[in-house]
Amino acid sequence: LERDPSTSAYYPLSPDALRAIDAIEYITNHLKQDEEYKMYRDDWKYVAMIIDRLLLYVFFGITVGGTCGILFSAPYVFQGVDQRAELQRLIHLYKNGGEI
């Protein structure tokens, strides 16, 4: 079996060509690793976004619930208050040195 000498695949490679091949392999491996790193980073960004959204809903629910709880448990929120009677009571307590 005789090889065709006109094809460059059968010629021995020079040291410069071998170094170039090594450099190309290094660059290719680096690009693959970089792409894999970006893929993992994007996955973690997505997970962080989901957790962030969940915590936003929890915070919003607790804030609204707490605010409603405080407002609805306040005394006299749905009742009319006689302001003069309350002022007279406070003045009486103040003059007598009592505590409110």
Steps between C-alpha positions, in 0.01 A plus 500: 500500500656823386410836653442807295788737577299801386281498812634692795361255756786260432781750545666512840409812697755758604547593868329834435196321360489267802517800736220666302287186534565493876405867525179440305412207728567717806278780366227250411508346848495846658197601292319177595572559869390862470176396331436241772570762769255742334239226483533428874501873578180551302337206679588649839375841390167340416486325840585829673224678308245236607606523866498880482146501360382254765648710781342813351157335519566383857615849603201662331257259666650547845509878459138525384384250763685677779376840394140381482538324834633813669240728347204274573607427857539868591250616759215720380573439136136446411343695787441867552699658780376783719804724487385732780444214741843356421666840549320549834612154612862571405496844667357344816771232500770762440383724785475209741843366404358171383626288221315459177 
